Structure formats: structure tokens, C-alpha cells
Amino acid sequence: MADRVGIVGIYQTKYEPRKVFDSYPEMVFEVCSKVLEEAGLTIEDMDNIVTNSQDFWDGRTISSRTVSEACGSVLRSESKVAMDGSFAVFYAAMRILSGCYDSCLLVSHCKMSEGFPHVIHNAMFDPTYQRILGFDDLSTCALQARRYMGKYKISEEQIAKVSVKNLKNGKLNPHAHRGMEVSVDRVMGSAKLADPIKEMDAYPVTDGACAMILANEEKAKKWCANPVWLAGMASRLDSFYLGDRDLAETASLTLASKKAYQMAGISNPRKEIDLVELSEFYSYQELLWLEGMGFCRRGEGGKMMEKGITHLEGELPVNPSGGILSGNPITVAGAVRVAEAALQLMGKAGKRQVEGARRALAQGHCGPCGQAQCVIILEKGV
């Protein structure tokens, strides 16, 4: 069995509202060929491929088969993860840790612009009791936001400040779909989508792809001068039925983060983690997820935001990349969180660089209201 898994290469497309001239195979070929080229490797160096996509978004069953040539998986071991990209990273790492493989080329892709988000998200709900109500990701997250705000007295202004921060950070990220300086008033005054969520509280529809190269310790040190190590990983799954959960709490995230901290030898995440890349499809989630991962007490996420703790220049920078509010495609989003955290530890984050960062946390989720959660701790190579 392998002792450690390292990330040795990363490549992302520009994330855009609509990649009209790029097909799925073309996006996948771009990121796979570029990540190998930049790492000084070839597809012959990879002994397994992990693809990450969802049939609903791709519009076809067994969607990975259409990109097999583009990612080099022909006559190689290939597996597809049809969840958030963070789970694909988790799975790729576990394949290497098993000792069955030495390296992995991971590629995640999605073209949200070619789908119908309401229809696709509605299909993930129970067909007998929930789907017929018209539930989708937006409407159920609005219920979660309202429950969270009511239970912990979180204000809409505190939530709007998340959008202000992340969109400002997005200006520094050349891959971001959008980046801008906006005021709290502008966020508060944007069109209401589903109370209390407004247009600027929500992720934009985005197309793009991301690829990474992972390897065991021997090859990671051979291929890269400063690999980033995956020091702790865990995932947990909560109840599918929304009525079985208190939506203001994050049981699956709390359990996953505690296990990841244990694996990484972390006892005080607030003091021992230098930055966080988390998946905030809606702005309130940044506050809720921070609480769930133990960076503050329940109901104090808004206070962290107001004190500037989570700003790029703050004590604990959160989403220096701009996060999902600045635009990452569904499915790809979690892989981008890991990629951005790794770039920070490699010192390759450009204008969004957190100086002196040695340990980072990446978080992804999928399912209704964060049902399935994945937490990955990354450490600077030594």
C-alpha cells in the first residue's frame, strides 16, 4: 500500500457562461494534454484514469465513454465518479493508496449551459412525495437558508457580505467566470430568486473542465519538486429526505471534517489551517459550512464575516479564488476547490496567493442541501 498521495499537476480551463465552440471531448483533451505537458509527463506515465461527470448534465448515459479517447483511457483502467469533483479526488487518492496503482489522471467536466438546471435538479428528488412539489436545488436551499437565518439570527446583510468578498476575490482569478467589486446594497437589491436567495447570492451557470495528476510518494517526489500531499480525507452522507434533518445543522459535514482532522493530526482547525476553499453554491452556505467544520461556534459564521477574518488578507482566508459564486461548473466545483487549495500551497496562485500557506482545507458537497459532504486536508510538500 502507498503511504501518501501527492498532487503533482493541475490545469483548468477558463470558466465561462457558455463554451459554444468547445465540445465535451475538446474540453477534456485540452486540460488532460496540458496538465501532462506542464508536468513533463505523457499518458504512458498514467496507470489509471478517473473521470468525473454526470449523465444528467452530459445528456447521455455512461457519459464517460464519449471522452475516453480525449483523456487517454482507451485500454487503461478507467472509473467515473458521478458526484461532486471532491469525491472524485477522494476516490482517485484511494485507488493509489490501495497499492493497485501508482498514478492517476483525474479529469472533471461539465457544460451547465446545455442543460436545464431546474429539470435536472428536480429529478434528484423522491418522485412520489417531493418531486411533484417542484423541488429543485434553489428552492430547497432557500428553505435551508431561511431555517438557518431564523435559528441563529443570521441577517441578510451578513450573507450578502459573502458575495461581496468572493466576487472581489474572483477579480484576481484568471480562470473565474466573473469577478467584480460590488456593494452590500447591490447584492441586497439584486433580483430575488427564491426568498431569501437573490441573484447575486447564487452561482452563475458555467462551463469548464479541470484536470489533476495524483501519484504515490515515490513518483510524486520524482515528478515534482513541491508536491502537495493529501493529509486527511473523509466523506459522510446524511438522510436523503429533507424532513429527517434540521437544515440549520450540518451533521454529515461535521463528521467528515472531524475524521479528516484526525487523519491529518489537527486538533484546532482555526489555528492549524491557513486557508479554506469551500463550495458555496449560495452565499449563506459559506457561513453554515464554516460553522459545521468547526471554525467557529454555531451561529457565529456571520460574525466571522463581519470581522474580516475570512477575507483574503484576514486570519483565515476563505475562497481566495472567488469560490463558486465566481463561477465553477456543477460537478467540477469540488475538484476546483482542491485544485485551488493545491495551487496556494505550491505558491502558484498568482494575485490571489495567501502568503506563507502550508496547510489548506478543500470541501465539496452534493445532494439536497449538502446531503453528501467531502473534506480534504492538503499540506505543502516537504
Secondary structure, 3 states (H helix, E strand, C coil): CCCCEEEEEEEECCCECCCCCCCHHHHHHHHHHHHHHHHCCCHHHCCEEEEECCHHHHCCCCHHHHHHHHHCCCCCEEEEECCCHHHHHHHHHHHHHCCCCCEEEEEEEEEHHHCCHHHHHHCCCCCCCCHHHCCCHHHHHHHHHHHHHHHHCCCHHHHHHHHHHHHHHHCCCCCCCCCCCCCHHHHHHCCEEECCEEHHHECCCCEEEEEEEEEEHHHHHHHCCCCEEEEEEEEEECCCCHHHCCCCCCHHHHHHHHHHHHHHCCCCHHHHCCEEECCCCEHHHHHHHHHHCCCCCCCCHHHHHHCCCCCCCCCCCECCCCCHHHCCCCCCHHHHHHHHHHHHHHCCCHHHCCCCCCEEEEEEEECCCCCEEEEEEEECCC
